[in-house]
């Protein structure tokens, strides 16, 4: 499943916050970008074909 859209949304939120003087929101959106990248990378690593210990994902 492609997760590209979530990165686009979060980047747009960062831009919006920066343009509108919302620095704390911009920082949190940047933090969310990093969390998304980390979690998606970890999920991709888990999707190597083995299902040992797999508890499932919330959607």
C-alpha positions, 0 to 999 in steps of 0.5 A, a space after each residue: 500500500 502506498 503511503 505517499 499521500 500522508 507525506 504530502 498532507 503532512 508537508 502541506 500542513 507544515 507549509 500552512 503552519 509556517 505561512 500562517 505564523 503557527 510555529 508550534 504546529 509546524 514543529 509538530 507536523 514535522 515531528 509527525 512526518 518523522 514518525 510516519 517515515 519511521 513507522 512506515 519503514 518499520 512496517 515495510 521491514 515487517 512485510 518481508 513475507 514472514 508472519 511470525 509474531 505479527 499482531 496486525 495493524 490498526 487502520 
